[in-house]
Amino acid sequence: MEKTEQVVLCGANSYEQKYFFNPDFKKLPQSVQDELHIICVLFTEEAGGIFTILFEPDGGVTLKTEAAEEDYLYDEVSAGLLLGEIRRKRKELLESLSLYYRAAVLKENMGDLLDED
């Protein structure tokens, strides 16, 4: 089965003060789920708006932030800086999530995935 669209892993919405975790990924270790929860909620507390972590069709991980047009409190500069900080500080986590998705969902050969490093 060819995946052609992004799949949401998790996200937080500062407008509704809600966190979402895709139940399709409940097999991820609880510690990883907890870490994702913290990342999402802290991001929206700091910058506002909506923050999501998505899987790309090829298994890559994307961090996405957006804000409602009428949200004058959303800080685009802070959001950009926070995205960069998450990518740097959580690089290992994001790479592991990508490997997990490629192996568990896309059914890629683990041997091939590990040889890429």
DSSP file (Angstrom, degrees, kcal/mol; ACC not computed):
  #  RESIDUE AA STRUCTURE BP1 BP2  ACC     N-H-->O    O-->H-N    N-H-->O    O-->H-N    TCO  KAPPA ALPHA  PHI   PSI    X-CA   Y-CA   Z-CA
    1    1 A M              0   0    0      0, 0.0     2,-0.5     0, 0.0     0, 0.0   0.000 360.0 360.0 360.0 122.1    0.0    0.0    0.0
    2    2 A E        -     0   0    0      2,-0.0     2,-0.5     1,-0.0   104,-0.0  -0.714 360.0-146.0 -86.3 121.3    1.5    3.3   -1.1
    3    3 A K        +     0   0    0     -2,-0.5     3,-0.0    54,-0.3   103,-0.0  -0.760  24.2 170.0 -86.6 128.5    1.2    6.1    1.4
    4    4 A T        +     0   0    0     -2,-0.5     2,-0.3     2,-0.1    -1,-0.1   0.368  53.3  54.6-121.8   3.4    0.7    9.4   -0.4
    5    5 A E  S    S-     0   0    0     51,-0.1     2,-0.1    52,-0.1    50,-0.0  -0.923  86.4 -90.3-136.6 163.7   -0.2   11.8    2.4
    6    6 A Q        -     0   0    0     -2,-0.3     2,-0.5    50,-0.1    50,-0.2  -0.362  33.6-148.0 -69.1 150.2    1.1   13.0    5.7
    7    7 A V  E     -A   55   0A   0     48,-2.2    48,-3.0    -2,-0.1     2,-0.4  -0.988  15.4-127.4-121.6 126.3    0.0   11.2    8.9
    8    8 A V  E     +A   54   0A   0     -2,-0.5    46,-0.2    46,-0.2     3,-0.1  -0.571  24.4 179.8 -74.4 127.8   -0.4   13.1   12.1
    9    9 A L  E     -     0   0A   0     44,-3.0    13,-2.9     1,-0.4     2,-0.3   0.873  65.2 -35.3 -87.7 -51.3    1.5   11.6   15.0
   10   10 A C  E     +AB  53  21A   0     43,-1.5    43,-2.9    11,-0.2    -1,-0.4  -0.977  59.9 174.4-163.4 168.8    0.6   14.1   17.6
   11   11 A G  E     -AB  52  20A   0      9,-2.3     9,-3.2    -2,-0.3     2,-0.3  -0.984  19.6-134.4-172.7 167.0   -0.2   17.8   18.2
   12   12 A A  E     -AB  51  19A   0     39,-2.6    39,-2.6    -2,-0.3     2,-0.5  -0.984   9.5-154.4-135.5 147.7   -1.3   20.5   20.5
   13   13 A N  E  >> -AB  50  18A   0      5,-2.6     5,-1.6    -2,-0.3     4,-1.1  -0.970   3.7-165.5-125.7 114.6   -3.7   23.3   20.0
   14   14 A S  T  45S+     0   0    0     35,-2.9    36,-0.1    -2,-0.5    -1,-0.1   0.755  88.4  59.8 -73.1 -22.0   -3.4   26.4   22.1
   15   15 A Y  T  45S+     0   0    0     34,-0.3    -1,-0.2     1,-0.2    35,-0.1   0.892 120.0  25.2 -72.4 -39.2   -6.8   27.7   21.2
   16   16 A E  T  45S-     0   0    0      2,-0.1    -2,-0.2    -3,-0.1    -1,-0.2   0.468 101.3-130.0-100.9  -4.3   -8.6   24.7   22.5
   17   17 A Q  T  <5 +     0   0    0     -4,-1.1     2,-0.3     1,-0.2    -3,-0.2   0.938  61.7 137.8  51.0  52.4   -5.9   23.8   25.1
   18   18 A K  E   < -B   13   0A   0     -5,-1.6    -5,-2.6     2,-0.0     2,-0.4  -0.923  45.5-151.1-128.8 152.8   -5.9   20.2   23.8
   19   19 A Y  E     -B   12   0A   0     -2,-0.3     2,-0.4    -7,-0.2    -7,-0.2  -0.959  12.8-161.4-119.5 140.2   -3.3   17.6   23.0
   20   20 A F  E     -B   11   0A   0     -9,-3.2    -9,-2.3    -2,-0.4     2,-0.4  -0.981   8.8-176.0-125.2 134.5   -3.9   14.9   20.4
   21   21 A F  E     -B   10   0A   0     -2,-0.4   -11,-0.2   -11,-0.2   -12,-0.1  -0.995  32.9-119.9-127.0 125.7   -2.0   11.6   20.0
   22   22 A N    >   -     0   0    0    -13,-2.9     3,-2.2    -2,-0.4    -2,-0.0  -0.480  16.0-147.8 -65.9 117.0   -2.8    9.4   17.1
   23   23 A P  G >  S+     0   0    0      0, 0.0     3,-1.6     0, 0.0    -1,-0.2   0.676  91.0  77.5 -63.5 -15.6   -4.0    6.0   18.6
   24   24 A D  G 3  S+     0   0    0      1,-0.3     3,-0.3     2,-0.1    -2,-0.1   0.715  96.6  48.1 -63.1 -18.0   -2.5    4.2   15.6
   25   25 A F  G X  S+     0   0    0     -3,-2.2     3,-2.0   -16,-0.2    -1,-0.3   0.044  70.3 120.2-111.6  25.1    0.9    4.7   17.3
   26   26 A K  T <   +     0   0    0     -3,-1.6    -1,-0.2     1,-0.3    -2,-0.1   0.635  63.9  72.5 -66.0 -12.3    0.0    3.5   20.8
   27   27 A K  T 3  S+     0   0    0     -3,-0.3    -1,-0.3    -4,-0.1     3,-0.1   0.588  71.7 106.9 -79.5  -8.8    2.6    0.8   20.5
   28   28 A L  S <  S-     0   0    0     -3,-2.0     5,-0.1     1,-0.1    -3,-0.0  -0.421  91.2 -87.7 -62.5 145.1    5.3    3.5   20.9
   29   29 A P    >>  -     0   0    0      0, 0.0     4,-2.3     0, 0.0     3,-0.6  -0.216  33.2-120.6 -54.8 145.3    6.9    3.2   24.3
   30   30 A Q  H 3> S+     0   0    0      1,-0.3     4,-2.8     2,-0.2     5,-0.2   0.855 113.2  58.6 -57.5 -36.3    5.1    5.3   27.0
   31   31 A S  H 3> S+     0   0    0      2,-0.2     4,-2.0     1,-0.2    -1,-0.3   0.877 107.4  46.7 -63.2 -36.0    8.3    7.3   27.6
   32   32 A V  H <> S+     0   0    0     -3,-0.6     4,-2.5     2,-0.2    -2,-0.2   0.915 111.8  50.5 -70.1 -43.5    8.3    8.4   24.0
   33   33 A Q  H  X S+     0   0    0     -4,-2.3     4,-2.1     1,-0.2    -2,-0.2   0.910 111.5  49.1 -59.4 -41.9    4.6    9.2   24.1
   34   34 A D  H  X S+     0   0    0     -4,-2.8     4,-2.3     2,-0.2    -1,-0.2   0.910 110.2  50.4 -64.3 -42.7    5.2   11.3   27.2
   35   35 A E  H  X S+     0   0    0     -4,-2.0     4,-2.5     1,-0.2    -2,-0.2   0.905 110.3  49.7 -63.4 -42.0    8.1   13.1   25.7
   36   36 A L  H  X S+     0   0    0     -4,-2.5     4,-2.5     2,-0.2     5,-0.2   0.901 109.2  52.8 -62.4 -41.2    6.0   14.0   22.6
   37   37 A H  H  X S+     0   0    0     -4,-2.1     4,-2.5    -5,-0.2     5,-0.3   0.934 110.8  46.6 -59.2 -47.8    3.3   15.2   24.8
   38   38 A I  H  X S+     0   0    0     -4,-2.3     4,-2.7     1,-0.2     5,-0.3   0.923 111.6  51.0 -62.1 -46.5    5.7   17.6   26.6
   39   39 A I  H  X S+     0   0    0     -4,-2.5     4,-2.0     1,-0.2    -2,-0.2   0.935 113.7  44.4 -57.7 -48.5    7.2   18.8   23.4
   40   40 A C  H  X S+     0   0    0     -4,-2.5     4,-2.1     2,-0.2    -2,-0.2   0.929 116.0  44.6 -64.7 -47.3    3.8   19.7   21.9
   41   41 A V  H  X S+     0   0    0     -4,-2.5     4,-2.1    -5,-0.2    -1,-0.2   0.917 113.6  49.4 -67.8 -43.1    2.3   21.3   24.9
   42   42 A L  H  X S+     0   0    0     -4,-2.7     4,-2.1    -5,-0.3    -1,-0.2   0.890 109.2  54.3 -63.1 -37.6    5.4   23.4   25.8
   43   43 A F  H  X>S+     0   0    0     -4,-2.0     4,-3.1    -5,-0.3     5,-0.6   0.956 111.5  42.7 -60.1 -50.5    5.6   24.6   22.2
   44   44 A T  H  X5S+     0   0    0     -4,-2.1     4,-0.8     1,-0.2    -1,-0.2   0.814 112.3  54.3 -70.5 -28.2    2.1   25.9   22.2
   45   45 A E  H  <5S+     0   0    0     -4,-2.1    -1,-0.2    -5,-0.2    -2,-0.2   0.884 117.2  37.6 -67.6 -37.0    2.5   27.4   25.6
   46   46 A E  H  <5S+     0   0    0     -4,-2.1    -2,-0.2    -5,-0.2    -3,-0.2   0.930 136.3  14.6 -80.2 -48.7    5.5   29.3   24.4
   47   47 A A  H  <5S-     0   0    0     -4,-3.1    28,-1.5     1,-0.2    -3,-0.2   0.675  93.0-144.0-104.5 -21.0    4.6   30.3   20.9
   48   48 A G     << +     0   0    0     -4,-0.8    -1,-0.2    -5,-0.6    18,-0.1  -0.416  55.4  80.6  85.3-168.6    0.8   29.7   20.7
   49   49 A G  S    S-     0   0    0     -2,-0.1   -35,-2.9    16,-0.1     2,-0.4  -0.277  91.5 -44.9  72.1-153.0   -1.0   28.5   17.7
   50   50 A I  E     -AC  13  66A   0     16,-3.2    16,-2.2   -37,-0.2     2,-0.4  -0.974  50.5-168.2-122.3 132.5   -1.2   24.8   16.6
   51   51 A F  E     +AC  12  65A   0    -39,-2.6   -39,-2.6    -2,-0.4     2,-0.3  -0.982   9.2 176.9-124.6 130.3    1.8   22.5   16.6
   52   52 A T  E     -AC  11  64A   0     12,-2.8    12,-2.9    -2,-0.4     2,-0.5  -0.972  24.2-147.8-133.7 149.7    1.9   19.1   15.0
   53   53 A I  E     -AC  10  63A   0    -43,-2.9   -44,-3.0    -2,-0.3   -43,-1.5  -0.979  31.3-176.8-113.1 123.3    4.4   16.3   14.4
   54   54 A L  E     -AC   8  62A   0      8,-2.9     8,-2.8    -2,-0.5     2,-0.5  -0.845  26.8-130.7-123.7 153.7    3.7   14.5   11.1
   55   55 A F  E     -AC   7  61A   0    -48,-3.0   -48,-2.2    -2,-0.3     6,-0.2  -0.903  26.3-138.3 -98.8 132.4    5.1   11.6    9.2
   56   56 A E    >   -     0   0    0      4,-3.4     3,-2.1    -2,-0.5   -51,-0.1  -0.436  30.4-101.8 -80.0 162.5    5.8   12.2    5.5
   57   57 A P  T 3  S+     0   0    0      0, 0.0   -54,-0.3     0, 0.0   -52,-0.1   0.812 125.3  51.3 -56.1 -29.9    4.8    9.6    2.9
   58   58 A D  T 3  S-     0   0    0    -54,-0.1   -54,-0.0     2,-0.0    44,-0.0   0.453 126.7 -99.6 -87.5   0.3    8.5    8.5    2.7
   59   59 A G  S <  S+     0   0    0     -3,-2.1    43,-0.2     1,-0.3    42,-0.2   0.343  77.1 139.7  99.4  -6.1    8.7    8.2    6.6
   60   60 A G        -     0   0    0     -5,-0.1    -4,-3.4    41,-0.1     2,-0.5  -0.266  51.0-123.1 -65.5 159.4   10.4   11.5    7.3
   61   61 A V  E     -C   55   0A   0     -6,-0.2     2,-0.4    -8,-0.0    -6,-0.2  -0.918  25.2-167.3-110.2 130.9    9.2   13.5   10.3
   62   62 A T  E     -C   54   0A   0     -8,-2.8    -8,-2.9    -2,-0.5     2,-0.5  -0.944  12.2-151.0-119.0 138.0    7.9   17.0    9.9
   63   63 A L  E     -C   53   0A   0     -2,-0.4     2,-0.4   -10,-0.2   -10,-0.2  -0.929  23.2-173.6-103.8 128.7    7.3   19.6   12.6
   64   64 A K  E     -C   52   0A   0    -12,-2.9   -12,-2.8    -2,-0.5     2,-0.4  -0.972  11.8-177.4-130.8 137.4    4.5   22.0   11.6
   65   65 A T  E     +C   51   0A   0     -2,-0.4     2,-0.3   -14,-0.2   -14,-0.2  -0.990   9.5 164.3-131.8 143.6    3.2   25.2   13.3
   66   66 A E  E     -C   50   0A   0    -16,-2.2   -16,-3.2    -2,-0.4     2,-0.3  -0.976  16.3-153.3-151.3 162.1    0.4   27.4   12.2
   67   67 A A        -     0   0    0     -2,-0.3     2,-0.1   -18,-0.2   -19,-0.0  -0.971  29.7 -99.0-139.2 152.8   -1.8   30.1   13.7
   68   68 A A    >   -     0   0    0     -2,-0.3     3,-2.0     1,-0.1     6,-0.2  -0.421  37.7-118.3 -66.1 146.0   -5.3   31.4   13.2
   69   69 A E  T 3  S+     0   0    0      1,-0.3    -1,-0.1    -2,-0.1    -2,-0.0   0.848 114.5  50.0 -56.3 -36.4   -5.3   34.6   11.0
   70   70 A E  T 3  S+     0   0    0      1,-0.1     2,-1.2     2,-0.0    -1,-0.3   0.370  81.1 110.3 -86.7   6.2   -6.8   36.6   13.9
   71   71 A D    <   +     0   0    0     -3,-2.0     3,-0.5     1,-0.2    -1,-0.1  -0.679  35.0 168.8 -86.0  95.3   -4.2   35.4   16.4
   72   72 A Y  S    S+     0   0    0     -2,-1.2    -1,-0.2     1,-0.2    -2,-0.0   0.574  72.8  62.5 -83.3  -9.2   -2.1   38.5   17.1
   73   73 A L  S    S+     0   0    0     -3,-0.1    -1,-0.2     2,-0.1     2,-0.2   0.646  74.9 109.4 -88.3 -16.4   -0.4   36.9   20.0
   74   74 A Y        -     0   0    0     -3,-0.5     2,-0.8    -6,-0.2   -26,-0.2  -0.418  62.5-147.1 -63.1 129.5    1.2   34.1   17.9
   75   75 A D     >  -     0   0    0    -28,-1.5     4,-2.6     1,-0.2     5,-0.2  -0.839  16.2-175.4-106.6  99.7    4.9   34.8   17.8
   76   76 A E  H  > S+     0   0    0     -2,-0.8     4,-2.3     1,-0.2    -1,-0.2   0.858  85.0  51.4 -63.3 -36.9    6.2   33.6   14.4
   77   77 A V  H  > S+     0   0    0      2,-0.2     4,-2.4     1,-0.2    -1,-0.2   0.948 112.4  45.3 -66.2 -48.3    9.8   34.4   15.3
   78   78 A S  H  > S+     0   0    0      1,-0.2     4,-2.9     2,-0.2    -2,-0.2   0.904 111.8  53.7 -60.5 -40.8    9.6   32.4   18.6
   79   79 A A  H  X S+     0   0    0     -4,-2.6     4,-2.4     1,-0.2    -1,-0.2   0.926 109.5  47.5 -60.4 -45.3    7.9   29.6   16.7
   80   80 A G  H  X S+     0   0    0     -4,-2.3     4,-2.0     2,-0.2    -1,-0.2   0.910 113.3  47.6 -62.5 -43.1   10.7   29.4   14.2
   81   81 A L  H  X S+     0   0    0     -4,-2.4     4,-2.3     1,-0.2    -2,-0.2   0.904 111.6  50.7 -64.8 -41.6   13.4   29.4   16.9
   82   82 A L  H  X S+     0   0    0     -4,-2.9     4,-2.7     2,-0.2     5,-0.2   0.899 107.5  53.2 -63.6 -40.8   11.5   26.7   18.9
   83   83 A L  H  X S+     0   0    0     -4,-2.4     4,-2.5     1,-0.2    -1,-0.2   0.932 110.6  47.6 -59.2 -45.2   11.2   24.5   15.8
   84   84 A G  H  X S+     0   0    0     -4,-2.0     4,-2.1     1,-0.2    -1,-0.2   0.899 111.7  50.3 -62.0 -41.2   15.0   24.8   15.3
   85   85 A E  H  X S+     0   0    0     -4,-2.3     4,-3.2     2,-0.2     5,-0.3   0.910 110.9  48.4 -64.4 -43.0   15.7   24.0   18.9
   86   86 A I  H  X S+     0   0    0     -4,-2.7     4,-2.5     1,-0.2    -2,-0.2   0.928 110.5  51.6 -63.3 -44.4   13.4   20.9   18.9
   87   87 A R  H  < S+     0   0    0     -4,-2.5    -1,-0.2    -5,-0.2    -2,-0.2   0.888 117.2  39.9 -60.1 -38.8   15.1   19.7   15.7
   88   88 A R  H >< S+     0   0    0     -4,-2.1     3,-1.0    -5,-0.2     4,-0.2   0.964 122.2  37.7 -73.9 -54.0   18.5   20.1   17.3
   89   89 A K  H 3< S+     0   0    0     -4,-3.2     3,-0.2     1,-0.2    -3,-0.2   0.763 125.7  37.6 -74.1 -25.4   17.8   18.9   20.8
   90   90 A R  T 3X S+     0   0    0     -4,-2.5     4,-2.7    -5,-0.3    -1,-0.2   0.059  77.4 121.2-113.1  23.0   15.4   16.1   19.8
   91   91 A K  H <> S+     0   0    0     -3,-1.0     4,-2.5     1,-0.2     5,-0.2   0.903  76.4  49.1 -54.1 -46.8   17.3   15.0   16.7
   92   92 A E  H  > S+     0   0    0     -4,-0.2     4,-2.4     1,-0.2    -1,-0.2   0.910 111.5  49.1 -61.8 -43.9   17.8   11.4   17.9
   93   93 A L  H  > S+     0   0    0      2,-0.2     4,-2.4     1,-0.2    -2,-0.2   0.932 112.2  48.1 -61.1 -46.6   14.1   11.1   18.9
   94   94 A L  H  X S+     0   0    0     -4,-2.7     4,-1.9     1,-0.2    -2,-0.2   0.888 112.0  49.0 -64.5 -39.2   12.9   12.4   15.5
   95   95 A E  H  X S+     0   0    0     -4,-2.5     4,-2.3    -5,-0.2    -1,-0.2   0.898 111.3  50.3 -65.9 -39.9   15.3   10.0   13.7
   96   96 A S  H  X S+     0   0    0     -4,-2.4     4,-2.6     2,-0.2    -2,-0.2   0.890 108.8  51.7 -65.0 -39.7   14.0    7.1   15.8
   97   97 A L  H  X S+     0   0    0     -4,-2.4     4,-2.6     2,-0.2    -1,-0.2   0.904 109.0  51.0 -63.0 -40.5   10.4    8.0   15.0
   98   98 A S  H  X S+     0   0    0     -4,-1.9     4,-2.6     2,-0.2    -2,-0.2   0.929 111.1  47.4 -62.2 -46.0   11.2    8.0   11.3
   99   99 A L  H  X S+     0   0    0     -4,-2.3     4,-2.3     1,-0.2     5,-0.2   0.920 111.7  51.3 -60.6 -44.0   12.8    4.6   11.6
  100  100 A Y  H  X S+     0   0    0     -4,-2.6     4,-3.4     2,-0.2     5,-0.5   0.938 112.0  46.0 -57.8 -48.9    9.9    3.2   13.5
  101  101 A Y  H  X>S+     0   0    0     -4,-2.6     5,-2.2     1,-0.2     4,-2.1   0.917 112.6  49.9 -62.6 -44.4    7.4    4.5   10.9
  102  102 A R  H  <5S+     0   0    0     -4,-2.6     6,-3.0   -43,-0.2    -1,-0.2   0.868 120.0  36.8 -64.8 -36.0    9.4    3.2    8.0
  103  103 A A  H  <5S+     0   0    0     -4,-2.3     4,-0.2     4,-0.2    -2,-0.2   0.932 126.2  33.9 -80.6 -48.7    9.7   -0.3    9.6
  104  104 A A  H  <5S+     0   0    0     -4,-3.4    -3,-0.2    -5,-0.2    -2,-0.2   0.845 133.3  21.9 -81.4 -35.5    6.2   -0.6   11.3
  105  105 A V  T  <5S+     0   0    0     -4,-2.1    -3,-0.2    -5,-0.5    -4,-0.1   0.868 130.9  36.8-101.4 -48.5    4.0    1.3    8.8
  106  106 A L  S   <S-     0   0    0     -5,-2.2    -3,-0.2     2,-0.0    -4,-0.2   0.609  96.4-136.4 -82.4 -10.6    5.8    1.3    5.5
  107  107 A K        +     0   0    0     -6,-0.4    -4,-0.2    -4,-0.2    -3,-0.1   0.838  39.8 168.9  59.4  37.0    7.1   -2.2    6.1
  108  108 A E        -     0   0    0     -6,-3.0     2,-0.4     1,-0.1    -1,-0.2  -0.459  46.6 -91.0 -75.8 155.2   10.6   -1.3    4.9
  109  109 A N     >  -     0   0    0      1,-0.2     4,-2.1    -2,-0.1     3,-0.3  -0.524  28.9-146.8 -69.6 122.0   13.4   -3.9    5.5
  110  110 A M  H  > S+     0   0    0     -2,-0.4     4,-2.6     1,-0.2     5,-0.2   0.868  97.6  57.9 -59.6 -38.2   15.1   -3.1    8.9
  111  111 A G  H  > S+     0   0    0      1,-0.2     4,-1.5     2,-0.2    -1,-0.2   0.910 108.0  46.3 -59.0 -43.1   18.5   -4.3    7.6
  112  112 A D  H  > S+     0   0    0     -3,-0.3     4,-0.7     2,-0.2    -1,-0.2   0.895 111.9  51.8 -65.2 -41.1   18.3   -1.8    4.7
  113  113 A L  H >< S+     0   0    0     -4,-2.1     3,-0.7     1,-0.2     4,-0.3   0.908 111.2  46.0 -63.8 -41.9   17.2    1.0    7.1
  114  114 A L  H >< S+     0   0    0     -4,-2.6     3,-0.9     1,-0.2    -1,-0.2   0.776 105.4  61.3 -74.8 -25.2   20.1    0.3    9.5
  115  115 A D  H 3< S+     0   0    0     -4,-1.5    -1,-0.2    -5,-0.2    -2,-0.2   0.697  89.0  73.3 -71.2 -18.3   22.7    0.1    6.7
  116  116 A E  T <<        0   0    0     -4,-0.7    -1,-0.2    -3,-0.7    -2,-0.2   0.752 360.0 360.0 -67.8 -23.7   21.8    3.8    5.7
  117  117 A D    <         0   0    0     -3,-0.9    -1,-0.3    -4,-0.3    -2,-0.1   0.489 360.0 360.0 -72.8 360.0   23.7    5.1    8.8
